Amino acid sequence: MAEEISCPYCESVFESKDDLSKHIDRIHGDSGVLEGSKSS
Ligand SMILES: [Zn+2]
């Protein structure tokens, strides 16, 4: 059985914690950036 793991920041679903970790790292950053993009 494949375990589905939902991203706590968006509605993406992954099959493994590793995929989720990579997603959060790449998409949401390490500070839990939820809102849009900051112009930096
Ligand atoms: Zn996400």
mmCIF file of the protein (N, C-alpha, C, O) and its ligand, coordinates in Angstrom:
data_MODEL
# 
_entry.id   MODEL 
# 
loop_
_entity.id 
_entity.type 
_entity.pdbx_number_of_molecules 
1 polymer     1 
2 non-polymer 1 
# 
_entity_poly.entity_id                      1 
_entity_poly.type                           'polypeptide(L)' 
_entity_poly.nstd_linkage                   no 
_entity_poly.nstd_monomer                   no 
_entity_poly.pdbx_seq_one_letter_code       MAEEISCPYCESVFESKDDLSKHIDRIHGDSGVLEGSKSS 
_entity_poly.pdbx_seq_one_letter_code_can   MAEEISCPYCESVFESKDDLSKHIDRIHGDSGVLEGSKSS 
_entity_poly.pdbx_strand_id                 A 
# 
loop_
_entity_poly_seq.entity_id 
_entity_poly_seq.num 
_entity_poly_seq.mon_id 
_entity_poly_seq.hetero 
1 1  MET n 
1 2  ALA n 
1 3  GLU n 
1 4  GLU n 
1 5  ILE n 
1 6  SER n 
1 7  CYS n 
1 8  PRO n 
1 9  TYR n 
1 10 CYS n 
1 11 GLU n 
1 12 SER n 
1 13 VAL n 
1 14 PHE n 
1 15 GLU n 
1 16 SER n 
1 17 LYS n 
1 18 ASP n 
1 19 ASP n 
1 20 LEU n 
1 21 SER n 
1 22 LYS n 
1 23 HIS n 
1 24 ILE n 
1 25 ASP n 
1 26 ARG n 
1 27 ILE n 
1 28 HIS n 
1 29 GLY n 
1 30 ASP n 
1 31 SER n 
1 32 GLY n 
1 33 VAL n 
1 34 LEU n 
1 35 GLU n 
1 36 GLY n 
1 37 SER n 
1 38 LYS n 
1 39 SER n 
1 40 SER n 
# 
loop_
_struct_asym.id 
_struct_asym.entity_id 
A 1 
B 2 
# 
loop_
_chem_comp.id 
_chem_comp.type 
_chem_comp.mon_nstd_flag 
ALA 'L-peptide linking' y 
ARG 'L-peptide linking' y 
ASP 'L-peptide linking' y 
CYS 'L-peptide linking' y 
GLU 'L-peptide linking' y 
GLY 'peptide linking'   y 
HIS 'L-peptide linking' y 
ILE 'L-peptide linking' y 
LEU 'L-peptide linking' y 
LYS 'L-peptide linking' y 
MET 'L-peptide linking' y 
PHE 'L-peptide linking' y 
PRO 'L-peptide linking' y 
SER 'L-peptide linking' y 
TYR 'L-peptide linking' y 
VAL 'L-peptide linking' y 
ZN  non-polymer         . 
# 
_pdbx_entity_nonpoly.entity_id   2 
_pdbx_entity_nonpoly.name        ? 
_pdbx_entity_nonpoly.comp_id     ZN 
# 
_pdbx_nonpoly_scheme.asym_id         B 
_pdbx_nonpoly_scheme.entity_id       2 
_pdbx_nonpoly_scheme.mon_id          ZN 
_pdbx_nonpoly_scheme.ndb_seq_num     1 
_pdbx_nonpoly_scheme.pdb_seq_num     101 
_pdbx_nonpoly_scheme.auth_seq_num    101 
_pdbx_nonpoly_scheme.pdb_mon_id      ZN 
_pdbx_nonpoly_scheme.auth_mon_id     ZN 
_pdbx_nonpoly_scheme.pdb_strand_id   A 
_pdbx_nonpoly_scheme.pdb_ins_code    . 
# 
loop_
_atom_site.group_PDB 
_atom_site.id 
_atom_site.type_symbol 
_atom_site.label_atom_id 
_atom_site.label_alt_id 
_atom_site.label_comp_id 
_atom_site.label_asym_id 
_atom_site.label_entity_id 
_atom_site.label_seq_id 
_atom_site.pdbx_PDB_ins_code 
_atom_site.Cartn_x 
_atom_site.Cartn_y 
_atom_site.Cartn_z 
_atom_site.occupancy 
_atom_site.B_iso_or_equiv 
_atom_site.pdbx_formal_charge 
_atom_site.auth_seq_id 
_atom_site.auth_comp_id 
_atom_site.auth_asym_id 
_atom_site.auth_atom_id 
_atom_site.pdbx_PDB_model_num 
ATOM   1   N  N  . MET A 1 1  ? 0.839  -1.209 0.000  1.00 0.00 ? 1   MET A N  1 
ATOM   2   C  CA . MET A 1 1  ? 0.000  0.000  0.000  1.00 0.00 ? 1   MET A CA 1 
ATOM   3   C  C  . MET A 1 1  ? 0.870  1.253  0.000  1.00 0.00 ? 1   MET A C  1 
ATOM   4   O  O  . MET A 1 1  ? 1.805  1.385  0.789  1.00 0.00 ? 1   MET A O  1 
ATOM   5   N  N  . ALA A 1 2  ? 0.548  2.125  -0.867 1.00 0.00 ? 2   ALA A N  1 
ATOM   6   C  CA . ALA A 1 2  ? 1.318  3.366  -0.921 1.00 0.00 ? 2   ALA A CA 1 
ATOM   7   C  C  . ALA A 1 2  ? 0.737  4.356  0.077  1.00 0.00 ? 2   ALA A C  1 
ATOM   8   O  O  . ALA A 1 2  ? -0.466 4.615  0.127  1.00 0.00 ? 2   ALA A O  1 
ATOM   9   N  N  . GLU A 1 3  ? 1.630  4.877  0.841  1.00 0.00 ? 3   GLU A N  1 
ATOM   10  C  CA . GLU A 1 3  ? 1.195  5.853  1.833  1.00 0.00 ? 3   GLU A CA 1 
ATOM   11  C  C  . GLU A 1 3  ? 1.242  7.242  1.222  1.00 0.00 ? 3   GLU A C  1 
ATOM   12  O  O  . GLU A 1 3  ? 2.270  7.661  0.690  1.00 0.00 ? 3   GLU A O  1 
ATOM   13  N  N  . GLU A 1 4  ? 0.156  7.932  1.299  1.00 0.00 ? 4   GLU A N  1 
ATOM   14  C  CA . GLU A 1 4  ? 0.158  9.268  0.725  1.00 0.00 ? 4   GLU A CA 1 
ATOM   15  C  C  . GLU A 1 4  ? 0.409  10.304 1.810  1.00 0.00 ? 4   GLU A C  1 
ATOM   16  O  O  . GLU A 1 4  ? -0.212 10.301 2.873  1.00 0.00 ? 4   GLU A O  1 
ATOM   17  N  N  . ILE A 1 5  ? 1.328  11.170 1.500  1.00 0.00 ? 5   ILE A N  1 
ATOM   18  C  CA . ILE A 1 5  ? 1.697  12.185 2.470  1.00 0.00 ? 5   ILE A CA 1 
ATOM   19  C  C  . ILE A 1 5  ? 1.394  13.558 1.901  1.00 0.00 ? 5   ILE A C  1 
ATOM   20  O  O  . ILE A 1 5  ? 1.858  13.910 0.816  1.00 0.00 ? 5   ILE A O  1 
ATOM   21  N  N  . SER A 1 6  ? 0.626  14.317 2.629  1.00 0.00 ? 6   SER A N  1 
ATOM   22  C  CA . SER A 1 6  ? 0.261  15.635 2.141  1.00 0.00 ? 6   SER A CA 1 
ATOM   23  C  C  . SER A 1 6  ? 1.226  16.695 2.643  1.00 0.00 ? 6   SER A C  1 
ATOM   24  O  O  . SER A 1 6  ? 1.681  16.658 3.786  1.00 0.00 ? 6   SER A O  1 
ATOM   25  N  N  . CYS A 1 7  ? 1.523  17.627 1.774  1.00 0.00 ? 7   CYS A N  1 
ATOM   26  C  CA . CYS A 1 7  ? 2.363  18.748 2.165  1.00 0.00 ? 7   CYS A CA 1 
ATOM   27  C  C  . CYS A 1 7  ? 1.562  19.633 3.126  1.00 0.00 ? 7   CYS A C  1 
ATOM   28  O  O  . CYS A 1 7  ? 0.405  19.959 2.859  1.00 0.00 ? 7   CYS A O  1 
ATOM   29  N  N  . PRO A 1 8  ? 2.183  20.020 4.243  1.00 0.00 ? 8   PRO A N  1 
ATOM   30  C  CA . PRO A 1 8  ? 1.502  20.878 5.215  1.00 0.00 ? 8   PRO A CA 1 
ATOM   31  C  C  . PRO A 1 8  ? 1.347  22.305 4.722  1.00 0.00 ? 8   PRO A C  1 
ATOM   32  O  O  . PRO A 1 8  ? 0.588  23.086 5.297  1.00 0.00 ? 8   PRO A O  1 
ATOM   33  N  N  . TYR A 1 9  ? 2.055  22.646 3.669  1.00 0.00 ? 9   TYR A N  1 
ATOM   34  C  CA . TYR A 1 9  ? 2.036  24.031 3.190  1.00 0.00 ? 9   TYR A CA 1 
ATOM   35  C  C  . TYR A 1 9  ? 1.120  24.237 1.998  1.00 0.00 ? 9   TYR A C  1 
ATOM   36  O  O  . TYR A 1 9  ? 0.589  25.328 1.791  1.00 0.00 ? 9   TYR A O  1 
ATOM   37  N  N  . CYS A 1 10 ? 0.941  23.186 1.218  1.00 0.00 ? 10  CYS A N  1 
ATOM   38  C  CA . CYS A 1 10 ? 0.055  23.304 0.072  1.00 0.00 ? 10  CYS A CA 1 
ATOM   39  C  C  . CYS A 1 10 ? -0.687 21.983 -0.074 1.00 0.00 ? 10  CYS A C  1 
ATOM   40  O  O  . CYS A 1 10 ? -0.671 21.160 0.841  1.00 0.00 ? 10  CYS A O  1 
ATOM   41  N  N  . GLU A 1 11 ? -1.325 21.777 -1.192 1.00 0.00 ? 11  GLU A N  1 
ATOM   42  C  CA . GLU A 1 11 ? -2.152 20.580 -1.316 1.00 0.00 ? 11  GLU A CA 1 
ATOM   43  C  C  . GLU A 1 11 ? -1.494 19.472 -2.107 1.00 0.00 ? 11  GLU A C  1 
ATOM   44  O  O  . GLU A 1 11 ? -2.153 18.538 -2.564 1.00 0.00 ? 11  GLU A O  1 
ATOM   45  N  N  . SER A 1 12 ? -0.200 19.584 -2.262 1.00 0.00 ? 12  SER A N  1 
ATOM   46  C  CA . SER A 1 12 ? 0.508  18.543 -2.989 1.00 0.00 ? 12  SER A CA 1 
ATOM   47  C  C  . SER A 1 12 ? 0.559  17.264 -2.174 1.00 0.00 ? 12  SER A C  1 
ATOM   48  O  O  . SER A 1 12 ? 0.633  17.300 -0.945 1.00 0.00 ? 12  SER A O  1 
ATOM   49  N  N  . VAL A 1 13 ? 0.521  16.145 -2.857 1.00 0.00 ? 13  VAL A N  1 
ATOM   50  C  CA . VAL A 1 13 ? 0.560  14.862 -2.175 1.00 0.00 ? 13  VAL A CA 1 
ATOM   51  C  C  . VAL A 1 13 ? 1.737  14.044 -2.702 1.00 0.00 ? 13  VAL A C  1 
ATOM   52  O  O  . VAL A 1 13 ? 2.003  14.016 -3.904 1.00 0.00 ? 13  VAL A O  1 
ATOM   53  N  N  . PHE A 1 14 ? 2.431  13.383 -1.787 1.00 0.00 ? 14  PHE A N  1 
ATOM   54  C  CA . PHE A 1 14 ? 3.608  12.610 -2.175 1.00 0.00 ? 14  PHE A CA 1 
ATOM   55  C  C  . PHE A 1 14 ? 3.506  11.184 -1.667 1.00 0.00 ? 14  PHE A C  1 
ATOM   56  O  O  . PHE A 1 14 ? 2.735  10.880 -0.757 1.00 0.00 ? 14  PHE A O  1 
ATOM   57  N  N  . GLU A 1 15 ? 4.301  10.316 -2.278 1.00 0.00 ? 15  GLU A N  1 
ATOM   58  C  CA . GLU A 1 15 ? 4.250  8.915  -1.873 1.00 0.00 ? 15  GLU A CA 1 
ATOM   59  C  C  . GLU A 1 15 ? 5.286  8.583  -0.824 1.00 0.00 ? 15  GLU A C  1 
ATOM   60  O  O  . GLU A 1 15 ? 5.266  7.499  -0.242 1.00 0.00 ? 15  GLU A O  1 
ATOM   61  N  N  . SER A 1 16 ? 6.191  9.512  -0.582 1.00 0.00 ? 16  SER A N  1 
ATOM   62  C  CA . SER A 1 16 ? 7.204  9.236  0.423  1.00 0.00 ? 16  SER A CA 1 
ATOM   63  C  C  . SER A 1 16 ? 7.622  10.517 1.139  1.00 0.00 ? 16  SER A C  1 
ATOM   64  O  O  . SER A 1 16 ? 7.510  11.620 0.605  1.00 0.00 ? 16  SER A O  1 
ATOM   65  N  N  . LYS A 1 17 ? 8.102  10.335 2.353  1.00 0.00 ? 17  LYS A N  1 
ATOM   66  C  CA . LYS A 1 17 ? 8.526  11.494 3.120  1.00 0.00 ? 17  LYS A CA 1 
ATOM   67  C  C  . LYS A 1 17 ? 9.718  12.173 2.463  1.00 0.00 ? 17  LYS A C  1 
ATOM   68  O  O  . LYS A 1 17 ? 9.925  13.379 2.601  1.00 0.00 ? 17  LYS A O  1 
ATOM   69  N  N  . ASP A 1 18 ? 10.487 11.376 1.752  1.00 0.00 ? 18  ASP A N  1 
ATOM   70  C  CA . ASP A 1 18 ? 11.651 11.935 1.091  1.00 0.00 ? 18  ASP A CA 1 
ATOM   71  C  C  . ASP A 1 18 ? 11.230 12.916 0.006  1.00 0.00 ? 18  ASP A C  1 
ATOM   72  O  O  . ASP A 1 18 ? 11.793 14.001 -0.130 1.00 0.00 ? 18  ASP A O  1 
ATOM   73  N  N  . ASP A 1 19 ? 10.223 12.506 -0.763 1.00 0.00 ? 19  ASP A N  1 
ATOM   74  C  CA . ASP A 1 19 ? 9.723  13.398 -1.802 1.00 0.00 ? 19  ASP A CA 1 
ATOM   75  C  C  . ASP A 1 19 ? 9.147  14.659 -1.182 1.00 0.00 ? 19  ASP A C  1 
ATOM   76  O  O  . ASP A 1 19 ? 9.351  15.763 -1.687 1.00 0.00 ? 19  ASP A O  1 
ATOM   77  N  N  . LEU A 1 20 ? 8.432  14.487 -0.092 1.00 0.00 ? 20  LEU A N  1 
ATOM   78  C  CA . LEU A 1 20 ? 7.845  15.635 0.586  1.00 0.00 ? 20  LEU A CA 1 
ATOM   79  C  C  . LEU A 1 20 ? 8.941  16.565 1.092  1.00 0.00 ? 20  LEU A C  1 
ATOM   80  O  O  . LEU A 1 20 ? 8.846  17.784 0.951  1.00 0.00 ? 20  LEU A O  1 
ATOM   81  N  N  . SER A 1 21 ? 9.970  15.988 1.674  1.00 0.00 ? 21  SER A N  1 
ATOM   82  C  CA . SER A 1 21 ? 11.065 16.795 2.194  1.00 0.00 ? 21  SER A CA 1 
ATOM   83  C  C  . SER A 1 21 ? 11.703 17.619 1.093  1.00 0.00 ? 21  SER A C  1 
ATOM   84  O  O  . SER A 1 21 ? 11.987 18.804 1.272  1.00 0.00 ? 21  SER A O  1 
ATOM   85  N  N  . LYS A 1 22 ? 11.926 16.981 -0.046 1.00 0.00 ? 22  LYS A N  1 
ATOM   86  C  CA . LYS A 1 22 ? 12.537 17.695 -1.166 1.00 0.00 ? 22  LYS A CA 1 
ATOM   87  C  C  . LYS A 1 22 ? 11.615 18.804 -1.645 1.00 0.00 ? 22  LYS A C  1 
ATOM   88  O  O  . LYS A 1 22 ? 12.062 19.908 -1.958 1.00 0.00 ? 22  LYS A O  1 
ATOM   89  N  N  . HIS A 1 23 ? 10.351 18.508 -1.699 1.00 0.00 ? 23  HIS A N  1 
ATOM   90  C  CA . HIS A 1 23 ? 9.362  19.489 -2.139 1.00 0.00 ? 23  HIS A CA 1 
ATOM   91  C  C  . HIS A 1 23 ? 9.371  20.697 -1.212 1.00 0.00 ? 23  HIS A C  1 
ATOM   92  O  O  . HIS A 1 23 ? 9.441  21.835 -1.676 1.00 0.00 ? 23  HIS A O  1 
ATOM   93  N  N  . ILE A 1 24 ? 9.299  20.459 0.078  1.00 0.00 ? 24  ILE A N  1 
ATOM   94  C  CA . ILE A 1 24 ? 9.283  21.558 1.042  1.00 0.00 ? 24  ILE A CA 1 
ATOM   95  C  C  . ILE A 1 24 ? 10.567 22.369 0.935  1.00 0.00 ? 24  ILE A C  1 
ATOM   96  O  O  . ILE A 1 24 ? 10.556 23.599 0.981  1.00 0.00 ? 24  ILE A O  1 
ATOM   97  N  N  . ASP A 1 25 ? 11.663 21.652 0.791  1.00 0.00 ? 25  ASP A N  1 
ATOM   98  C  CA . ASP A 1 25 ? 12.951 22.333 0.720  1.00 0.00 ? 25  ASP A CA 1 
ATOM   99  C  C  . ASP A 1 25 ? 13.023 23.239 -0.503 1.00 0.00 ? 25  ASP A C  1 
ATOM   100 O  O  . ASP A 1 25 ? 13.508 24.369 -0.436 1.00 0.00 ? 25  ASP A O  1 
ATOM   101 N  N  . ARG A 1 26 ? 12.534 22.721 -1.609 1.00 0.00 ? 26  ARG A N  1 
ATOM   102 C  CA . ARG A 1 26 ? 12.647 23.479 -2.860 1.00 0.00 ? 26  ARG A CA 1 
ATOM   103 C  C  . ARG A 1 26 ? 11.554 24.522 -3.002 1.00 0.00 ? 26  ARG A C  1 
ATOM   104 O  O  . ARG A 1 26 ? 11.817 25.656 -3.402 1.00 0.00 ? 26  ARG A O  1 
ATOM   105 N  N  . ILE A 1 27 ? 10.348 24.144 -2.680 1.00 0.00 ? 27  ILE A N  1 
ATOM   106 C  CA . ILE A 1 27 ? 9.218  25.024 -2.946 1.00 0.00 ? 27  ILE A CA 1 
ATOM   107 C  C  . ILE A 1 27 ? 8.934  25.977 -1.796 1.00 0.00 ? 27  ILE A C  1 
ATOM   108 O  O  . ILE A 1 27 ? 8.637  27.153 -2.008 1.00 0.00 ? 27  ILE A O  1 
ATOM   109 N  N  . HIS A 1 28 ? 9.025  25.465 -0.592 1.00 0.00 ? 28  HIS A N  1 
ATOM   110 C  CA . HIS A 1 28 ? 8.618  26.284 0.545  1.00 0.00 ? 28  HIS A CA 1 
ATOM   111 C  C  . HIS A 1 28 ? 9.796  26.811 1.341  1.00 0.00 ? 28  HIS A C  1 
ATOM   112 O  O  . HIS A 1 28 ? 9.613  27.640 2.232  1.00 0.00 ? 28  HIS A O  1 
ATOM   113 N  N  . GLY A 1 29 ? 10.963 26.363 1.048  1.00 0.00 ? 29  GLY A N  1 
ATOM   114 C  CA . GLY A 1 29 ? 12.134 26.855 1.764  1.00 0.00 ? 29  GLY A CA 1 
ATOM   115 C  C  . GLY A 1 29 ? 12.215 26.267 3.160  1.00 0.00 ? 29  GLY A C  1 
ATOM   116 O  O  . GLY A 1 29 ? 11.372 25.460 3.553  1.00 0.00 ? 29  GLY A O  1 
ATOM   117 N  N  . ASP A 1 30 ? 13.208 26.664 3.891  1.00 0.00 ? 30  ASP A N  1 
ATOM   118 C  CA . ASP A 1 30 ? 13.412 26.052 5.208  1.00 0.00 ? 30  ASP A CA 1 
ATOM   119 C  C  . ASP A 1 30 ? 12.818 26.889 6.321  1.00 0.00 ? 30  ASP A C  1 
ATOM   120 O  O  . ASP A 1 30 ? 12.957 26.550 7.497  1.00 0.00 ? 30  ASP A O  1 
ATOM   121 N  N  . SER A 1 31 ? 12.166 27.967 5.968  1.00 0.00 ? 31  SER A N  1 
ATOM   122 C  CA . SER A 1 31 ? 11.599 28.819 7.014  1.00 0.00 ? 31  SER A CA 1 
ATOM   123 C  C  . SER A 1 31 ? 10.085 28.746 7.011  1.00 0.00 ? 31  SER A C  1 
ATOM   124 O  O  . SER A 1 31 ? 9.419  29.530 7.686  1.00 0.00 ? 31  SER A O  1 
ATOM   125 N  N  . GLY A 1 32 ? 9.553  27.830 6.271  1.00 0.00 ? 32  GLY A N  1 
ATOM   126 C  CA . GLY A 1 32 ? 8.108  27.721 6.203  1.00 0.00 ? 32  GLY A CA 1 
ATOM   127 C  C  . GLY A 1 32 ? 7.502  28.925 5.513  1.00 0.00 ? 32  GLY A C  1 
ATOM   128 O  O  . GLY A 1 32 ? 6.557  29.537 6.010  1.00 0.00 ? 32  GLY A O  1 
ATOM   129 N  N  . VAL A 1 33 ? 8.054  29.249 4.375  1.00 0.00 ? 33  VAL A N  1 
ATOM   130 C  CA . VAL A 1 33 ? 7.546  30.393 3.640  1.00 0.00 ? 33  VAL A CA 1 
ATOM   131 C  C  . VAL A 1 33 ? 6.227  30.027 2.967  1.00 0.00 ? 33  VAL A C  1 
ATOM   132 O  O  . VAL A 1 33 ? 6.192  29.227 2.032  1.00 0.00 ? 33  VAL A O  1 
ATOM   133 N  N  . LEU A 1 34 ? 5.180  30.607 3.442  1.00 0.00 ? 34  LEU A N  1 
ATOM   134 C  CA . LEU A 1 34 ? 3.869  30.266 2.918  1.00 0.00 ? 34  LEU A CA 1 
ATOM   135 C  C  . LEU A 1 34 ? 3.414  31.234 1.841  1.00 0.00 ? 34  LEU A C  1 
ATOM   136 O  O  . LEU A 1 34 ? 2.827  30.832 0.837  1.00 0.00 ? 34  LEU A O  1 
ATOM   137 N  N  . GLU A 1 35 ? 3.681  32.477 2.052  1.00 0.00 ? 35  GLU A N  1 
ATOM   138 C  CA . GLU A 1 35 ? 3.117  33.471 1.166  1.00 0.00 ? 35  GLU A CA 1 
ATOM   139 C  C  . GLU A 1 35 ? 4.037  33.834 0.035  1.00 0.00 ? 35  GLU A C  1 
ATOM   140 O  O  . GLU A 1 35 ? 5.260  33.866 0.168  1.00 0.00 ? 35  GLU A O  1 
ATOM   141 N  N  . GLY A 1 36 ? 3.417  34.102 -1.062 1.00 0.00 ? 36  GLY A N  1 
ATOM   142 C  CA . GLY A 1 36 ? 4.062  34.507 -2.303 1.00 0.00 ? 36  GLY A CA 1 
ATOM   143 C  C  . GLY A 1 36 ? 5.567  34.674 -2.284 1.00 0.00 ? 36  GLY A C  1 
ATOM   144 O  O  . GLY A 1 36 ? 6.259  34.201 -1.383 1.00 0.00 ? 36  GLY A O  1 
ATOM   145 N  N  . SER A 1 37 ? 6.029  35.330 -3.258 1.00 0.00 ? 37  SER A N  1 
ATOM   146 C  CA . SER A 1 37 ? 7.463  35.480 -3.348 1.00 0.00 ? 37  SER A CA 1 
ATOM   147 C  C  . SER A 1 37 ? 7.886  36.866 -2.911 1.00 0.00 ? 37  SER A C  1 
ATOM   148 O  O  . SER A 1 37 ? 7.333  37.890 -3.313 1.00 0.00 ? 37  SER A O  1 
ATOM   149 N  N  . LYS A 1 38 ? 8.870  36.838 -2.090 1.00 0.00 ? 38  LYS A N  1 
ATOM   150 C  CA . LYS A 1 38 ? 9.449  38.094 -1.624 1.00 0.00 ? 38  LYS A CA 1 
ATOM   151 C  C  . LYS A 1 38 ? 10.464 38.518 -2.664 1.00 0.00 ? 38  LYS A C  1 
ATOM   152 O  O  . LYS A 1 38 ? 11.245 37.702 -3.154 1.00 0.00 ? 38  LYS A O  1 
ATOM   153 N  N  . SER A 1 39 ? 10.448 39.759 -2.989 1.00 0.00 ? 39  SER A N  1 
ATOM   154 C  CA . SER A 1 39 ? 11.470 40.206 -3.928 1.00 0.00 ? 39  SER A CA 1 
ATOM   155 C  C  . SER A 1 39 ? 12.741 40.501 -3.165 1.00 0.00 ? 39  SER A C  1 
ATOM   156 O  O  . SER A 1 39 ? 12.825 41.471 -2.411 1.00 0.00 ? 39  SER A O  1 
ATOM   157 N  N  . SER A 1 40 ? 13.716 39.658 -3.369 1.00 0.00 ? 40  SER A N  1 
ATOM   158 C  CA . SER A 1 40 ? 14.962 39.888 -2.652 1.00 0.00 ? 40  SER A CA 1 
ATOM   159 C  C  . SER A 1 40 ? 16.119 39.926 -3.627 1.00 0.00 ? 40  SER A C  1 
ATOM   160 O  O  . SER A 1 40 ? 17.265 40.110 -3.218 1.00 0.00 ? 40  SER A O  1 
HETATM 161 ZN ZN . ZN  B 2 .  ? 3.920  22.125 -0.685 1.00 0.00 2 101 ZN  A ZN 1 
# 
